[in-house]
Amino acid sequence: MMRRLGVSLVTVLALSACSVTSIDYDAYTAEEFIKAPQWMEIRPSVPKDVVVVGDVTAEICNKKRSDPVPTDDTILSLLKLRAAEKGGTRLANVSFKVTPEGTDTCFSYARASGTAYIHK
């Protein structure tokens, strides 16, 4: 009985510690953001004293009607992935547009652009 109580108590303490820990996204590398681009931060402008990686763009052109219409989150996640693939850990000067009604060549379309940089 005491052994079960001890094991249960250890399990509860271990799980409660997990719930209060946080992930330090400031320490993420570009390689880690490739695996989890949704956590990359977007800033209004490029801060001073950072390494600018360069401009990045992302486009989604759905050629089939059955493809899901892109959302703001979809195109921004793709832009974050492109920034990480280029070596960036943050984005700034981001603009995007989703055109659910499509274009002449796409049933639905989205485009985003921004500046990738390395956070210090």
C-alpha positions in Angstrom: 0.0 0.0 0.0 2.8 2.5 0.9 4.7 1.6 -2.3 1.6 2.4 -4.4 1.2 5.7 -2.6 4.8 6.5 -3.1 4.7 5.7 -6.8 1.4 7.7 -7.2 2.9 10.7 -5.4 6.0 10.7 -7.6 3.9 10.5 -10.7 1.7 13.4 -9.6 4.7 15.5 -8.8 6.4 14.7 -12.1 3.3 15.6 -14.1 2.6 18.8 -12.2 6.2 19.9 -12.9 5.6 19.4 -16.6 2.6 21.6 -16.6 4.5 24.6 -15.2 7.6 24.4 -17.4 7.7 26.6 -20.4 9.7 26.4 -23.6 12.2 29.1 -24.3 11.5 29.9 -28.0 14.2 32.6 -27.8 16.8 29.8 -27.7 15.3 28.0 -30.7 17.6 27.5 -33.7 16.5 27.7 -37.3 16.6 23.9 -37.5 14.2 23.7 -34.6 11.8 26.2 -36.2 11.8 24.0 -39.3 10.2 21.3 -37.2 7.8 23.7 -35.4 7.4 26.9 -37.5 4.3 27.9 -35.6 6.3 29.1 -32.7 8.4 31.6 -34.7 7.8 35.2 -33.6 6.7 38.0 -36.0 7.7 41.5 -35.2 6.4 44.7 -36.9 9.9 45.8 -38.0 13.5 44.4 -37.9 15.2 45.3 -34.6 18.6 47.0 -34.6 21.7 44.9 -34.1 20.4 41.6 -35.6 21.7 39.6 -38.5 19.3 40.0 -41.4 19.0 36.8 -43.4 16.9 38.3 -46.2 13.5 38.6 -47.8 11.3 35.5 -47.9 8.0 34.7 -49.7 5.5 32.0 -49.6 2.7 31.1 -52.0 -0.2 28.7 -52.1 -2.0 28.1 -55.4 -4.6 25.4 -55.2 -5.0 23.8 -58.6 -8.0 21.6 -57.6 -11.4 22.7 -56.3 -11.2 20.0 -53.7 -8.1 21.5 -52.1 -8.8 23.4 -48.9 -8.9 27.2 -49.1 -5.8 28.6 -47.5 -6.2 30.5 -44.2 -4.2 33.2 -42.6 -2.6 30.7 -40.3 -1.7 28.4 -43.2 0.1 31.0 -45.3 1.9 32.5 -42.2 3.1 29.0 -41.1 4.5 28.4 -44.6 6.2 31.8 -44.5 7.7 31.0 -41.1 8.9 27.7 -42.5 10.6 29.4 -45.5 12.3 31.9 -43.1 13.6 29.0 -41.0 14.8 27.1 -44.1 16.8 30.2 -45.0 18.4 30.3 -41.6 16.1 32.8 -39.8 14.7 32.6 -36.3 12.3 35.6 -36.5 10.2 37.4 -39.1 9.5 41.1 -39.5 7.8 43.4 -42.0 5.2 40.7 -42.8 2.4 41.2 -45.3 0.0 38.6 -46.6 -3.2 38.2 -48.6 -5.5 35.2 -48.9 -7.7 35.2 -52.0 -10.4 32.5 -51.4 -12.1 33.2 -54.8 -8.8 32.5 -56.5 -7.1 33.9 -59.6 -7.0 33.0 -63.3 -4.8 30.0 -62.6 -5.7 29.0 -59.0 -9.0 28.0 -57.4 -7.7 29.7 -54.2 -4.5 31.6 -53.6 -2.5 33.0 -50.8 0.8 34.9 -50.7 3.0 36.2 -47.8 6.3 38.0 -47.6 8.6 39.3 -44.9 12.1 39.7 -43.7 13.9 36.9 -42.0 16.5 37.6 -39.3 18.4 35.9 -36.6 17.4 36.8 -33.1 20.2 37.4 -30.6 
